[in-house]
């Protein structure tokens, strides 16, 4: 059977935040800090391809070509309410069997810390992966208990997250926080 579609070979995680008088300006500043401002970003759903290597942000950003169409899973939170905290997070769950795909999850929050948002994003990705791998755990338990059950199953090798928060610090200005998984074909 012929297989179609592009499958990324490498991926890196990045994050950024920005402030500006405009919503678009704040987003551009966040992209700049994340190192992906020169790309034509295409948001895709949340599958971590089998065997996809995770590389450093520095290595990945250096390999990007300005103007390239670049596939990302992105979380984006923004606000113009003075003092509001915005948080964007990407969760990651990778199966022990490298021939299987994993999951990425996007999570955005207002008024939630980086730690809390990061745990929710990571939990979401791990829960999705656990459901396709047949890992049994108590859905109502806290994340720490679920994480232990998932790791003890031997079916999930890694869970993690990357998270960015930012507080709206200026009146009449926008603040944007982003987190992204950037795929490289």
Residue, then its C-alpha position, 0 to 999 in steps of 0.5 A: x500500500x502506498x503511503x502519502x503525506x510528509x512525516x517530520x523527522x525532527x521537532x523542537x519546542x520553543x516559547x516566547x512572549x511579547x508586548x505591543x500596542x497592537x495584538x499582531x505586534x505582540x504576537x510578532x514579538x512573541x514569535x521573535x523571542x521564540x525564534x520562529x518569526x521568519x516562517x510561514x507557520x501552518x498550525x497542525x493537529x497534535x500527533x508526534x510522528x513515530x521516531x521523530x527526533x527532539x532537537x534543541x531550540x538552537x539547533x532547530x532555529x538555525x536550520x529554519x529557512x526564512x519564508x519557509x512553510x513550517x508546520x507547528x502545533x501552537x498554543x497562543x494566549x493574549x490579552x490587553x487587560x492590565x495585570x492579567x496573566x496569560x499562559x500558553x503551553x504545549x504538552x508532550x507524551x511519547x510512547x515507549x514503542x518508537x514505531x507508534x505515534x505520540x501526542x502533543x496538546x495545546x493549552x491556553x489559560x488566563x490567570x493560571x501559573x506556568x506550573x499549573x498550565x504546564x501540568x494540564x498540557x502534559x496531562x492532556x497529552x499523556x491521557x490521549x496517548x494512554x487511551x490509544x495504548x490501553x493504559x488503565x488509570x483512574x481518570x479522577x486521580x491527580x496528575x502525579x498519581x496518573x503520571x506514576x501509573x502511566x510510567x509503571x505501565x511501561x508503555x509511555x517513555x516520556x511526558x513533558x511540557x514547554x510553557x510561557x506566561x506573561x503579564x499585561x504590564x502596560x495600559x492600552x497594550x497587548x501581551x501575547x504568550x506562545x508555546x510551540x512544537x516546530x516540525x522539520x521535514 
